[in-house]
Amino acid sequence: MDRDEELLRGRIYGEEHDHPRPGPKPGRVYAQLVGGPLDGLLLDITGWTADEIRTGAVLQTELGRFGAGGRALYDPRPGESTRWDWSGDTP
């Protein structure tokens, strides 16, 4: 694992990299992103409906195949709503 990957692990998707408390917050529900450009990040799914969770997420990232403006696709792992697997990138 390189230094950039190490810095991403345990951080929450969408939070600034220099957030004073970069890890998970008490009382929140997170999905761990597995694989792809956002591997190791946590996605805050607090308050999401069961349908929203089943649908998965399309997340903006500059780290994917399409660079700035690209998006990474993540879907919940069957039977594990807190682990979401990467299924590809889109422009």
PyMOL Python script that loads the backbone (N, CA, C, O; Angstrom):
from pymol import cmd

cmd.read_pdbstr("""\
ATOM      1  N   MET A   1       0.848  -1.169   0.000  1.00  0.00           N
ATOM      2  CA  MET A   1       0.000   0.000   0.000  1.00  0.00           C
ATOM      3  C   MET A   1       0.900   1.240   0.000  1.00  0.00           C
ATOM      4  O   MET A   1       1.817   1.349   0.813  1.00  0.00           O
ATOM      5  N   ASP A   2       0.625   2.182  -0.929  1.00  0.00           N
ATOM      6  CA  ASP A   2       1.453   3.382  -0.956  1.00  0.00           C
ATOM      7  C   ASP A   2       0.902   4.423   0.026  1.00  0.00           C
ATOM      8  O   ASP A   2      -0.170   4.243   0.604  1.00  0.00           O
ATOM      9  N   ARG A   3       1.639   5.489   0.198  1.00  0.00           N
ATOM     10  CA  ARG A   3       1.295   6.518   1.202  1.00  0.00           C
ATOM     11  C   ARG A   3      -0.071   7.141   0.936  1.00  0.00           C
ATOM     12  O   ARG A   3      -0.821   7.387   1.882  1.00  0.00           O
ATOM     13  N   ASP A   4      -0.419   7.406  -0.339  1.00  0.00           N
ATOM     14  CA  ASP A   4      -1.721   7.986  -0.661  1.00  0.00           C
ATOM     15  C   ASP A   4      -2.850   7.052  -0.239  1.00  0.00           C
ATOM     16  O   ASP A   4      -3.846   7.500   0.328  1.00  0.00           O
ATOM     17  N   GLU A   5      -2.701   5.764  -0.512  1.00  0.00           N
ATOM     18  CA  GLU A   5      -3.719   4.793  -0.121  1.00  0.00           C
ATOM     19  C   GLU A   5      -3.861   4.752   1.397  1.00  0.00           C
ATOM     20  O   GLU A   5      -4.973   4.677   1.921  1.00  0.00           O
ATOM     21  N   GLU A   6      -2.738   4.800   2.095  1.00  0.00           N
ATOM     22  CA  GLU A   6      -2.753   4.752   3.556  1.00  0.00           C
ATOM     23  C   GLU A   6      -3.510   5.945   4.137  1.00  0.00           C
ATOM     24  O   GLU A   6      -4.246   5.799   5.112  1.00  0.00           O
ATOM     25  N   LEU A   7      -3.330   7.123   3.539  1.00  0.00           N
ATOM     26  CA  LEU A   7      -4.001   8.320   4.029  1.00  0.00           C
ATOM     27  C   LEU A   7      -5.512   8.246   3.848  1.00  0.00           C
ATOM     28  O   LEU A   7      -6.257   8.824   4.639  1.00  0.00           O
ATOM     29  N   LEU A   8      -5.976   7.536   2.805  1.00  0.00           N
ATOM     30  CA  LEU A   8      -7.407   7.444   2.544  1.00  0.00           C
ATOM     31  C   LEU A   8      -8.124   6.497   3.501  1.00  0.00           C
ATOM     32  O   LEU A   8      -9.290   6.726   3.823  1.00  0.00           O
ATOM     33  N   ARG A   9      -7.465   5.455   3.958  1.00  0.00           N
ATOM     34  CA  ARG A   9      -8.126   4.435   4.776  1.00  0.00           C
ATOM     35  C   ARG A   9      -8.687   5.017   6.070  1.00  0.00           C
ATOM     36  O   ARG A   9      -8.018   5.786   6.761  1.00  0.00           O
ATOM     37  N   GLY A  10      -9.920   4.641   6.387  1.00  0.00           N
ATOM     38  CA  GLY A  10     -10.563   5.094   7.609  1.00  0.00           C
ATOM     39  C   GLY A  10     -11.125   6.498   7.535  1.00  0.00           C
ATOM     40  O   GLY A  10     -11.682   6.992   8.515  1.00  0.00           O
ATOM     41  N   ARG A  11     -10.992   7.139   6.409  1.00  0.00           N
ATOM     42  CA  ARG A  11     -11.531   8.480   6.246  1.00  0.00           C
ATOM     43  C   ARG A  11     -12.934   8.394   5.652  1.00  0.00           C
ATOM     44  O   ARG A  11     -13.312   7.389   5.051  1.00  0.00           O
ATOM     45  N   ILE A  12     -13.673   9.443   5.831  1.00  0.00           N
ATOM     46  CA  ILE A  12     -15.048   9.482   5.366  1.00  0.00           C
ATOM     47  C   ILE A  12     -15.111  10.180   4.012  1.00  0.00           C
ATOM     48  O   ILE A  12     -14.567  11.269   3.833  1.00  0.00           O
ATOM     49  N   TYR A  13     -15.786   9.530   3.061  1.00  0.00           N
ATOM     50  CA  TYR A  13     -15.953  10.104   1.730  1.00  0.00           C
ATOM     51  C   TYR A  13     -16.645  11.464   1.856  1.00  0.00           C
ATOM     52  O   TYR A  13     -17.650  11.599   2.554  1.00  0.00           O
ATOM     53  N   GLY A  14     -16.098  12.454   1.180  1.00  0.00           N
ATOM     54  CA  GLY A  14     -16.690  13.786   1.160  1.00  0.00           C
ATOM     55  C   GLY A  14     -16.149  14.734   2.213  1.00  0.00           C
ATOM     56  O   GLY A  14     -16.394  15.938   2.130  1.00  0.00           O
ATOM     57  N   GLU A  15     -15.423  14.231   3.200  1.00  0.00           N
ATOM     58  CA  GLU A  15     -14.821  15.112   4.206  1.00  0.00           C
ATOM     59  C   GLU A  15     -13.475  15.612   3.704  1.00  0.00           C
ATOM     60  O   GLU A  15     -12.772  14.915   2.973  1.00  0.00           O
ATOM     61  N   GLU A  16     -13.136  16.798   4.096  1.00  0.00           N
ATOM     62  CA  GLU A  16     -11.841  17.369   3.737  1.00  0.00           C
ATOM     63  C   GLU A  16     -10.718  16.512   4.318  1.00  0.00           C
ATOM     64  O   GLU A  16     -10.848  15.967   5.414  1.00  0.00           O
ATOM     65  N   HIS A  17      -9.626  16.397   3.585  1.00  0.00           N
ATOM     66  CA  HIS A  17      -8.518  15.556   4.040  1.00  0.00           C
ATOM     67  C   HIS A  17      -7.874  16.069   5.331  1.00  0.00           C
ATOM     68  O   HIS A  17      -7.229  15.307   6.051  1.00  0.00           O
ATOM     69  N   ASP A  18      -8.052  17.353   5.618  1.00  0.00           N
ATOM     70  CA  ASP A  18      -7.444  17.918   6.833  1.00  0.00           C
ATOM     71  C   ASP A  18      -8.487  18.149   7.937  1.00  0.00           C
ATOM     72  O   ASP A  18      -8.273  18.963   8.835  1.00  0.00           O
ATOM     73  N   HIS A  19      -9.608  17.433   7.867  1.00  0.00           N
ATOM     74  CA  HIS A  19     -10.649  17.544   8.889  1.00  0.00           C
ATOM     75  C   HIS A  19     -10.027  17.230  10.248  1.00  0.00           C
ATOM     76  O   HIS A  19      -9.256  16.277  10.365  1.00  0.00           O
ATOM     77  N   PRO A  20     -10.349  18.016  11.273  1.00  0.00           N
ATOM     78  CA  PRO A  20      -9.718  17.799  12.584  1.00  0.00           C
ATOM     79  C   PRO A  20     -10.049  16.445  13.219  1.00  0.00           C
ATOM     80  O   PRO A  20      -9.266  15.936  14.021  1.00  0.00           O
ATOM     81  N   ARG A  21     -11.202  15.855  12.870  1.00  0.00           N
ATOM     82  CA  ARG A  21     -11.571  14.523  13.372  1.00  0.00           C
ATOM     83  C   ARG A  21     -11.947  13.678  12.153  1.00  0.00           C
ATOM     84  O   ARG A  21     -13.128  13.549  11.830  1.00  0.00           O
ATOM     85  N   PRO A  22     -10.950  13.104  11.477  1.00  0.00           N
ATOM     86  CA  PRO A  22     -11.195  12.469  10.182  1.00  0.00           C
ATOM     87  C   PRO A  22     -11.883  11.108  10.196  1.00  0.00           C
ATOM     88  O   PRO A  22     -12.288  10.631   9.135  1.00  0.00           O
ATOM     89  N   GLY A  23     -12.028  10.485  11.314  1.00  0.00           N
ATOM     90  CA  GLY A  23     -12.581   9.135  11.343  1.00  0.00           C
ATOM     91  C   GLY A  23     -14.083   9.104  11.565  1.00  0.00           C
ATOM     92  O   GLY A  23     -14.749  10.139  11.555  1.00  0.00           O
ATOM     93  N   PRO A  24     -14.605   7.901  11.765  1.00  0.00           N
ATOM     94  CA  PRO A  24     -16.041   7.722  11.989  1.00  0.00           C
ATOM     95  C   PRO A  24     -16.522   8.477  13.229  1.00  0.00           C
ATOM     96  O   PRO A  24     -15.789   8.629  14.207  1.00  0.00           O
ATOM     97  N   LYS A  25     -17.759   8.942  13.165  1.00  0.00           N
ATOM     98  CA  LYS A  25     -18.362   9.686  14.272  1.00  0.00           C
ATOM     99  C   LYS A  25     -19.364   8.787  14.992  1.00  0.00           C
ATOM    100  O   LYS A  25     -20.048   7.989  14.351  1.00  0.00           O
ATOM    101  N   PRO A  26     -19.458   8.908  16.307  1.00  0.00           N
ATOM    102  CA  PRO A  26     -20.431   8.113  17.061  1.00  0.00           C
ATOM    103  C   PRO A  26     -21.858   8.398  16.576  1.00  0.00           C
ATOM    104  O   PRO A  26     -22.191   9.525  16.212  1.00  0.00           O
ATOM    105  N   GLY A  27     -22.680   7.362  16.581  1.00  0.00           N
ATOM    106  CA  GLY A  27     -24.069   7.522  16.207  1.00  0.00           C
ATOM    107  C   GLY A  27     -24.335   7.566  14.713  1.00  0.00           C
ATOM    108  O   GLY A  27     -25.479   7.759  14.299  1.00  0.00           O
ATOM    109  N   ARG A  28     -23.312   7.393  13.899  1.00  0.00           N
ATOM    110  CA  ARG A  28     -23.459   7.412  12.449  1.00  0.00           C
ATOM    111  C   ARG A  28     -23.323   5.984  11.922  1.00  0.00           C
ATOM    112  O   ARG A  28     -22.716   5.135  12.574  1.00  0.00           O
ATOM    113  N   VAL A  29     -23.886   5.723  10.746  1.00  0.00           N
ATOM    114  CA  VAL A  29     -23.793   4.414  10.105  1.00  0.00           C
ATOM    115  C   VAL A  29     -22.974   4.580   8.839  1.00  0.00           C
ATOM    116  O   VAL A  29     -23.241   5.470   8.032  1.00  0.00           O
ATOM    117  N   TYR A  30     -21.971   3.718   8.661  1.00  0.00           N
ATOM    118  CA  TYR A  30     -21.070   3.827   7.521  1.00  0.00           C
ATOM    119  C   TYR A  30     -21.025   2.538   6.724  1.00  0.00           C
ATOM    120  O   TYR A  30     -21.192   1.443   7.260  1.00  0.00           O
ATOM    121  N   ALA A  31     -20.794   2.700   5.429  1.00  0.00           N
ATOM    122  CA  ALA A  31     -20.498   1.570   4.554  1.00  0.00           C
ATOM    123  C   ALA A  31     -19.029   1.704   4.159  1.00  0.00           C
ATOM    124  O   ALA A  31     -18.582   2.794   3.802  1.00  0.00           O
ATOM    125  N   GLN A  32     -18.288   0.623   4.217  1.00  0.00           N
ATOM    126  CA  GLN A  32     -16.893   0.634   3.799  1.00  0.00           C
ATOM    127  C   GLN A  32     -16.855   0.394   2.300  1.00  0.00           C
ATOM    128  O   GLN A  32     -17.435  -0.574   1.809  1.00  0.00           O
ATOM    129  N   LEU A  33     -16.166   1.280   1.564  1.00  0.00           N
ATOM    130  CA  LEU A  33     -16.022   1.129   0.124  1.00  0.00           C
ATOM    131  C   LEU A  33     -14.869   0.172  -0.144  1.00  0.00           C
ATOM    132  O   LEU A  33     -13.770   0.353   0.380  1.00  0.00           O
ATOM    133  N   VAL A  34     -15.121  -0.844  -0.960  1.00  0.00           N
ATOM    134  CA  VAL A  34     -14.148  -1.909  -1.206  1.00  0.00           C
ATOM    135  C   VAL A  34     -13.800  -1.949  -2.682  1.00  0.00           C
ATOM    136  O   VAL A  34     -14.674  -2.100  -3.536  1.00  0.00           O
ATOM    137  N   GLY A  35     -12.515  -1.812  -2.975  1.00  0.00           N
ATOM    138  CA  GLY A  35     -12.041  -1.847  -4.352  1.00  0.00           C
ATOM    139  C   GLY A  35     -12.182  -0.489  -5.027  1.00  0.00           C
ATOM    140  O   GLY A  35     -12.771   0.441  -4.476  1.00  0.00           O
ATOM    141  N   GLY A  36     -11.633  -0.398  -6.218  1.00  0.00           N
ATOM    142  CA  GLY A  36     -11.748   0.825  -7.003  1.00  0.00           C
ATOM    143  C   GLY A  36     -10.997   1.995  -6.411  1.00  0.00           C
ATOM    144  O   GLY A  36     -10.195   1.831  -5.491  1.00  0.00           O
ATOM    145  N   PRO A  37     -11.261   3.185  -6.945  1.00  0.00           N
ATOM    146  CA  PRO A  37     -10.486   4.364  -6.552  1.00  0.00           C
ATOM    147  C   PRO A  37     -10.743   4.856  -5.134  1.00  0.00           C
ATOM    148  O   PRO A  37      -9.922   5.588  -4.582  1.00  0.00           O
ATOM    149  N   LEU A  38     -11.855   4.472  -4.539  1.00  0.00           N
ATOM    150  CA  LEU A  38     -12.188   4.949  -3.194  1.00  0.00           C
ATOM    151  C   LEU A  38     -12.041   3.866  -2.137  1.00  0.00           C
ATOM    152  O   LEU A  38     -12.586   3.980  -1.040  1.00  0.00           O
ATOM    153  N   ASP A  39     -11.309   2.825  -2.469  1.00  0.00           N
ATOM    154  CA  ASP A  39     -11.104   1.692  -1.570  1.00  0.00           C
ATOM    155  C   ASP A  39     -10.646   2.160  -0.190  1.00  0.00           C
ATOM    156  O   ASP A  39      -9.697   2.934  -0.064  1.00  0.00           O
ATOM    157  N   GLY A  40     -11.338   1.676   0.837  1.00  0.00           N
ATOM    158  CA  GLY A  40     -10.960   1.990   2.211  1.00  0.00           C
ATOM    159  C   GLY A  40     -11.686   3.179   2.802  1.00  0.00           C
ATOM    160  O   GLY A  40     -11.687   3.354   4.020  1.00  0.00           O
ATOM    161  N   LEU A  41     -12.313   4.013   1.959  1.00  0.00           N
ATOM    162  CA  LEU A  41     -13.064   5.137   2.501  1.00  0.00           C
ATOM    163  C   LEU A  41     -14.376   4.642   3.100  1.00  0.00           C
ATOM    164  O   LEU A  41     -14.869   3.568   2.753  1.00  0.00           O
ATOM    165  N   LEU A  42     -14.921   5.431   3.989  1.00  0.00           N
ATOM    166  CA  LEU A  42     -16.215   5.133   4.585  1.00  0.00           C
ATOM    167  C   LEU A  42     -17.250   6.087   3.992  1.00  0.00           C
ATOM    168  O   LEU A  42     -16.990   7.281   3.845  1.00  0.00           O
ATOM    169  N   LEU A  43     -18.415   5.556   3.656  1.00  0.00           N
ATOM    170  CA  LEU A  43     -19.510   6.361   3.140  1.00  0.00           C
ATOM    171  C   LEU A  43     -20.571   6.458   4.225  1.00  0.00           C
ATOM    172  O   LEU A  43     -21.067   5.437   4.700  1.00  0.00           O
ATOM    173  N   ASP A  44     -20.922   7.674   4.622  1.00  0.00           N
ATOM    174  CA  ASP A  44     -21.927   7.884   5.658  1.00  0.00           C
ATOM    175  C   ASP A  44     -23.307   7.609   5.057  1.00  0.00           C
ATOM    176  O   ASP A  44     -23.777   8.355   4.198  1.00  0.00           O
ATOM    177  N   ILE A  45     -23.950   6.536   5.514  1.00  0.00           N
ATOM    178  CA  ILE A  45     -25.272   6.169   5.012  1.00  0.00           C
ATOM    179  C   ILE A  45     -26.343   6.361   6.094  1.00  0.00           C
ATOM    180  O   ILE A  45     -27.429   5.787   6.007  1.00  0.00           O
ATOM    181  N   THR A  46     -26.037   7.151   7.088  1.00  0.00           N
ATOM    182  CA  THR A  46     -26.992   7.445   8.152  1.00  0.00           C
ATOM    183  C   THR A  46     -28.244   8.063   7.531  1.00  0.00           C
ATOM    184  O   THR A  46     -28.159   9.023   6.765  1.00  0.00           O
ATOM    185  N   GLY A  47     -29.394   7.508   7.865  1.00  0.00           N
ATOM    186  CA  GLY A  47     -30.645   8.063   7.372  1.00  0.00           C
ATOM    187  C   GLY A  47     -31.060   7.598   5.990  1.00  0.00           C
ATOM    188  O   GLY A  47     -32.140   7.959   5.523  1.00  0.00           O
ATOM    189  N   TRP A  48     -30.228   6.802   5.320  1.00  0.00           N
ATOM    190  CA  TRP A  48     -30.601   6.291   4.007  1.00  0.00           C
ATOM    191  C   TRP A  48     -31.712   5.250   4.176  1.00  0.00           C
ATOM    192  O   TRP A  48     -31.718   4.490   5.145  1.00  0.00           O
ATOM    193  N   THR A  49     -32.641   5.223   3.233  1.00  0.00           N
ATOM    194  CA  THR A  49     -33.697   4.214   3.261  1.00  0.00           C
ATOM    195  C   THR A  49     -33.137   2.883   2.763  1.00  0.00           C
ATOM    196  O   THR A  49     -32.060   2.835   2.169  1.00  0.00           O
ATOM    197  N   ALA A  50     -33.874   1.816   3.011  1.00  0.00           N
ATOM    198  CA  ALA A  50     -33.452   0.497   2.520  1.00  0.00           C
ATOM    199  C   ALA A  50     -33.344   0.507   0.998  1.00  0.00           C
ATOM    200  O   ALA A  50     -32.434  -0.113   0.448  1.00  0.00           O
ATOM    201  N   ASP A  51     -34.251   1.198   0.306  1.00  0.00           N
ATOM    202  CA  ASP A  51     -34.189   1.280  -1.159  1.00  0.00           C
ATOM    203  C   ASP A  51     -32.944   2.031  -1.618  1.00  0.00           C
ATOM    204  O   ASP A  51     -32.302   1.626  -2.587  1.00  0.00           O
ATOM    205  N   GLU A  52     -32.599   3.113  -0.940  1.00  0.00           N
ATOM    206  CA  GLU A  52     -31.403   3.875  -1.305  1.00  0.00           C
ATOM    207  C   GLU A  52     -30.150   3.025  -1.115  1.00  0.00           C
ATOM    208  O   GLU A  52     -29.233   3.070  -1.936  1.00  0.00           O
ATOM    209  N   ILE A  53     -30.115   2.264  -0.048  1.00  0.00           N
ATOM    210  CA  ILE A  53     -28.962   1.399   0.209  1.00  0.00           C
ATOM    211  C   ILE A  53     -28.875   0.315  -0.862  1.00  0.00           C
ATOM    212  O   ILE A  53     -27.790   0.051  -1.379  1.00  0.00           O
ATOM    213  N   ARG A  54     -29.996  -0.315  -1.202  1.00  0.00           N
ATOM    214  CA  ARG A  54     -29.997  -1.359  -2.241  1.00  0.00           C
ATOM    215  C   ARG A  54     -29.533  -0.818  -3.587  1.00  0.00           C
ATOM    216  O   ARG A  54     -28.901  -1.537  -4.360  1.00  0.00           O
ATOM    217  N   THR A  55     -29.843   0.445  -3.872  1.00  0.00           N
ATOM    218  CA  THR A  55     -29.491   1.064  -5.152  1.00  0.00           C
ATOM    219  C   THR A  55     -27.989   1.300  -5.273  1.00  0.00           C
ATOM    220  O   THR A  55     -27.446   1.277  -6.377  1.00  0.00           O
ATOM    221  N   GLY A  56     -27.314   1.527  -4.149  1.00  0.00           N
ATOM    222  CA  GLY A  56     -25.885   1.822  -4.190  1.00  0.00           C
ATOM    223  C   GLY A  56     -25.651   3.305  -4.437  1.00  0.00           C
ATOM    224  O   GLY A  56     -26.551   4.125  -4.249  1.00  0.00           O
ATOM    225  N   ALA A  57     -24.439   3.643  -4.859  1.00  0.00           N
ATOM    226  CA  ALA A  57     -24.087   5.055  -5.014  1.00  0.00           C
ATOM    227  C   ALA A  57     -23.162   5.275  -6.198  1.00  0.00           C
ATOM    228  O   ALA A  57     -22.357   4.418  -6.565  1.00  0.00           O
ATOM    229  N   VAL A  58     -23.309   6.457  -6.779  1.00  0.00           N
ATOM    230  CA  VAL A  58     -22.418   6.946  -7.823  1.00  0.00           C
ATOM    231  C   VAL A  58     -21.691   8.123  -7.189  1.00  0.00           C
ATOM    232  O   VAL A  58     -22.301   9.161  -6.933  1.00  0.00           O
ATOM    233  N   LEU A  59     -20.393   7.974  -6.933  1.00  0.00           N
ATOM    234  CA  LEU A  59     -19.639   8.939  -6.137  1.00  0.00           C
ATOM    235  C   LEU A  59     -18.597   9.670  -6.972  1.00  0.00           C
ATOM    236  O   LEU A  59     -17.813   9.044  -7.686  1.00  0.00           O
ATOM    237  N   GLN A  60     -18.592  10.982  -6.883  1.00  0.00           N
ATOM    238  CA  GLN A  60     -17.600  11.779  -7.602  1.00  0.00           C
ATOM    239  C   GLN A  60     -16.205  11.481  -7.083  1.00  0.00           C
ATOM    240  O   GLN A  60     -15.986  11.351  -5.878  1.00  0.00           O
ATOM    241  N   THR A  61     -15.264  11.374  -8.013  1.00  0.00           N
ATOM    242  CA  THR A  61     -13.865  11.173  -7.634  1.00  0.00           C
ATOM    243  C   THR A  61     -12.942  11.603  -8.766  1.00  0.00           C
ATOM    244  O   THR A  61     -13.263  11.429  -9.941  1.00  0.00           O
ATOM    245  N   GLU A  62     -11.814  12.156  -8.407  1.00  0.00           N
ATOM    246  CA  GLU A  62     -10.778  12.483  -9.380  1.00  0.00           C
ATOM    247  C   GLU A  62      -9.801  11.326  -9.540  1.00  0.00           C
ATOM    248  O   GLU A  62      -8.914  11.369 -10.393  1.00  0.00           O
ATOM    249  N   LEU A  63      -9.965  10.295  -8.719  1.00  0.00           N
ATOM    250  CA  LEU A  63      -9.017   9.191  -8.675  1.00  0.00           C
ATOM    251  C   LEU A  63      -9.349   8.062  -9.646  1.00  0.00           C
ATOM    252  O   LEU A  63      -8.536   7.156  -9.832  1.00  0.00           O
ATOM    253  N   GLY A  64     -10.506   8.097 -10.256  1.00  0.00           N
ATOM    254  CA  GLY A  64     -10.935   7.007 -11.129  1.00  0.00           C
ATOM    255  C   GLY A  64     -10.405   7.110 -12.544  1.00  0.00           C
ATOM    256  O   GLY A  64      -9.583   7.970 -12.859  1.00  0.00           O
ATOM    257  N   ARG A  65     -10.882   6.231 -13.375  1.00  0.00           N
ATOM    258  CA  ARG A  65     -10.455   6.108 -14.765  1.00  0.00           C
ATOM    259  C   ARG A  65     -10.651   7.399 -15.572  1.00  0.00           C
ATOM    260  O   ARG A  65      -9.888   7.666 -16.500  1.00  0.00           O
ATOM    261  N   PHE A  66     -11.668   8.200 -15.225  1.00  0.00           N
ATOM    262  CA  PHE A  66     -12.007   9.375 -16.013  1.00  0.00           C
ATOM    263  C   PHE A  66     -11.487  10.679 -15.418  1.00  0.00           C
ATOM    264  O   PHE A  66     -11.780  11.753 -15.944  1.00  0.00           O
ATOM    265  N   GLY A  67     -10.721  10.604 -14.332  1.00  0.00           N
ATOM    266  CA  GLY A  67     -10.119  11.794 -13.741  1.00  0.00           C
ATOM    267  C   GLY A  67     -11.154  12.759 -13.194  1.00  0.00           C
ATOM    268  O   GLY A  67     -12.239  12.356 -12.777  1.00  0.00           O
ATOM    269  N   ALA A  68     -10.804  14.045 -13.199  1.00  0.00           N
ATOM    270  CA  ALA A  68     -11.695  15.077 -12.650  1.00  0.00           C
ATOM    271  C   ALA A  68     -13.066  14.994 -13.316  1.00  0.00           C
ATOM    272  O   ALA A  68     -13.170  14.924 -14.541  1.00  0.00           O
ATOM    273  N   GLY A  69     -14.102  15.004 -12.506  1.00  0.00           N
ATOM    274  CA  GLY A  69     -15.460  14.921 -13.025  1.00  0.00           C
ATOM    275  C   GLY A  69     -15.976  13.501 -13.180  1.00  0.00           C
ATOM    276  O   GLY A  69     -17.157  13.296 -13.458  1.00  0.00           O
ATOM    277  N   GLY A  70     -15.096  12.516 -13.001  1.00  0.00           N
ATOM    278  CA  GLY A  70     -15.515  11.130 -13.111  1.00  0.00           C
ATOM    279  C   GLY A  70     -16.236  10.665 -11.856  1.00  0.00           C
ATOM    280  O   GLY A  70     -16.235  11.336 -10.823  1.00  0.00           O
ATOM    281  N   ARG A  71     -16.850   9.499 -11.978  1.00  0.00           N
ATOM    282  CA  ARG A  71     -17.588   8.938 -10.850  1.00  0.00           C
ATOM    283  C   ARG A  71     -17.265   7.455 -10.703  1.00  0.00           C
ATOM    284  O   ARG A  71     -16.979   6.767 -11.683  1.00  0.00           O
ATOM    285  N   ALA A  72     -17.314   6.983  -9.479  1.00  0.00           N
ATOM    286  CA  ALA A  72     -17.097   5.566  -9.181  1.00  0.00           C
ATOM    287  C   ALA A  72     -18.426   4.976  -8.718  1.00  0.00           C
ATOM    288  O   ALA A  72     -19.157   5.593  -7.944  1.00  0.00           O
ATOM    289  N   LEU A  73     -18.723   3.780  -9.201  1.00  0.00           N
ATOM    290  CA  LEU A  73     -19.978   3.103  -8.883  1.00  0.00           C
ATOM    291  C   LEU A  73     -19.735   2.076  -7.781  1.00  0.00           C
ATOM    292  O   LEU A  73     -18.829   1.249  -7.888  1.00  0.00           O
ATOM    293  N   TYR A  74     -20.538   2.129  -6.729  1.00  0.00           N
ATOM    294  CA  TYR A  74     -20.426   1.188  -5.614  1.00  0.00           C
ATOM    295  C   TYR A  74     -21.799   0.613  -5.279  1.00  0.00           C
ATOM    296  O   TYR A  74     -22.791   1.341  -5.236  1.00  0.00           O
ATOM    297  N   ASP A  75     -21.848  -0.688  -5.043  1.00  0.00           N
ATOM    298  CA  ASP A  75     -23.079  -1.389  -4.714  1.00  0.00           C
ATOM    299  C   ASP A  75     -22.883  -2.196  -3.444  1.00  0.00           C
ATOM    300  O   ASP A  75     -21.805  -2.747  -3.219  1.00  0.00           O
ATOM    301  N   PRO A  76     -23.928  -2.271  -2.598  1.00  0.00           N
ATOM    302  CA  PRO A  76     -23.794  -3.055  -1.370  1.00  0.00           C
ATOM    303  C   PRO A  76     -23.544  -4.521  -1.684  1.00  0.00           C
ATOM    304  O   PRO A  76     -24.138  -5.090  -2.599  1.00  0.00           O
ATOM    305  N   ARG A  77     -22.670  -5.104  -0.921  1.00  0.00           N
ATOM    306  CA  ARG A  77     -22.363  -6.530  -1.061  1.00  0.00           C
ATOM    307  C   ARG A  77     -23.580  -7.324  -0.576  1.00  0.00           C
ATOM    308  O   ARG A  77     -24.128  -7.028   0.486  1.00  0.00           O
ATOM    309  N   PRO A  78     -24.002  -8.319  -1.338  1.00  0.00           N
ATOM    310  CA  PRO A  78     -25.160  -9.113  -0.912  1.00  0.00           C
ATOM    311  C   PRO A  78     -24.982  -9.635   0.521  1.00  0.00           C
ATOM    312  O   PRO A  78     -23.980 -10.271   0.846  1.00  0.00           O
ATOM    313  N   GLY A  79     -25.964  -9.353   1.351  1.00  0.00           N
ATOM    314  CA  GLY A  79     -25.933  -9.808   2.735  1.00  0.00           C
ATOM    315  C   GLY A  79     -25.094  -8.951   3.665  1.00  0.00           C
ATOM    316  O   GLY A  79     -25.033  -9.227   4.863  1.00  0.00           O
ATOM    317  N   GLU A  80     -24.442  -7.912   3.142  1.00  0.00           N
ATOM    318  CA  GLU A  80     -23.582  -7.051   3.966  1.00  0.00           C
ATOM    319  C   GLU A  80     -23.796  -5.593   3.581  1.00  0.00           C
ATOM    320  O   GLU A  80     -23.025  -5.047   2.792  1.00  0.00           O
ATOM    321  N   SER A  81     -24.809  -4.967   4.113  1.00  0.00           N
ATOM    322  CA  SER A  81     -25.135  -3.594   3.713  1.00  0.00           C
ATOM    323  C   SER A  81     -24.073  -2.575   4.126  1.00  0.00           C
ATOM    324  O   SER A  81     -24.136  -1.419   3.706  1.00  0.00           O
ATOM    325  N   THR A  82     -23.105  -2.983   4.938  1.00  0.00           N
ATOM    326  CA  THR A  82     -22.059  -2.041   5.356  1.00  0.00           C
ATOM    327  C   THR A  82     -20.745  -2.250   4.604  1.00  0.00           C
ATOM    328  O   THR A  82     -19.736  -1.641   4.959  1.00  0.00           O
ATOM    329  N   ARG A  83     -20.737  -3.085   3.588  1.00  0.00           N
ATOM    330  CA  ARG A  83     -19.559  -3.238   2.712  1.00  0.00           C
ATOM    331  C   ARG A  83     -20.049  -3.098   1.281  1.00  0.00           C
ATOM    332  O   ARG A  83     -20.873  -3.885   0.814  1.00  0.00           O
ATOM    333  N   TRP A  84     -19.537  -2.093   0.595  1.00  0.00           N
ATOM    334  CA  TRP A  84     -19.974  -1.799  -0.766  1.00  0.00           C
ATOM    335  C   TRP A  84     -18.821  -2.035  -1.731  1.00  0.00           C
ATOM    336  O   TRP A  84     -17.718  -1.523  -1.538  1.00  0.00           O
ATOM    337  N   ASP A  85     -19.089  -2.808  -2.760  1.00  0.00           N
ATOM    338  CA  ASP A  85     -18.060  -3.172  -3.734  1.00  0.00           C
ATOM    339  C   ASP A  85     -18.112  -2.260  -4.954  1.00  0.00           C
ATOM    340  O   ASP A  85     -19.180  -1.861  -5.419  1.00  0.00           O
ATOM    341  N   TRP A  86     -16.937  -1.950  -5.447  1.00  0.00           N
ATOM    342  CA  TRP A  86     -16.783  -1.136  -6.652  1.00  0.00           C
ATOM    343  C   TRP A  86     -17.229  -1.946  -7.856  1.00  0.00           C
ATOM    344  O   TRP A  86     -16.875  -3.118  -7.986  1.00  0.00           O
ATOM    345  N   SER A  87     -18.009  -1.324  -8.743  1.00  0.00           N
ATOM    346  CA  SER A  87     -18.442  -2.031  -9.948  1.00  0.00           C
ATOM    347  C   SER A  87     -17.997  -1.342 -11.220  1.00  0.00           C
ATOM    348  O   SER A  87     -18.320  -1.805 -12.314  1.00  0.00           O
ATOM    349  N   GLY A  88     -17.258  -0.240 -11.102  1.00  0.00           N
ATOM    350  CA  GLY A  88     -16.719   0.430 -12.288  1.00  0.00           C
ATOM    351  C   GLY A  88     -16.708   1.934 -12.141  1.00  0.00           C
ATOM    352  O   GLY A  88     -17.112   2.489 -11.119  1.00  0.00           O
ATOM    353  N   ASP A  89     -16.231   2.580 -13.195  1.00  0.00           N
ATOM    354  CA  ASP A  89     -16.173   4.051 -13.251  1.00  0.00           C
ATOM    355  C   ASP A  89     -17.017   4.527 -14.416  1.00  0.00           C
ATOM    356  O   ASP A  89     -17.255   3.785 -15.369  1.00  0.00           O
ATOM    357  N   THR A  90     -17.462   5.757 -14.335  1.00  0.00           N
ATOM    358  CA  THR A  90     -18.232   6.374 -15.401  1.00  0.00           C
ATOM    359  C   THR A  90     -17.829   7.841 -15.511  1.00  0.00           C
ATOM    360  O   THR A  90     -17.427   8.450 -14.520  1.00  0.00           O
ATOM    361  N   PRO A  91     -17.936   8.410 -16.711  1.00  0.00           N
ATOM    362  CA  PRO A  91     -17.583   9.837 -16.853  1.00  0.00           C
ATOM    363  C   PRO A  91     -18.546  10.745 -16.102  1.00  0.00           C
ATOM    364  O   PRO A  91     -18.387  11.966 -16.123  1.00  0.00           O
TER     365      PRO A  91
END
""", "prot")
cmd.dss("prot")
cmd.show_as("cartoon", "prot")
cmd.util.cbc("prot")
cmd.orient("prot")
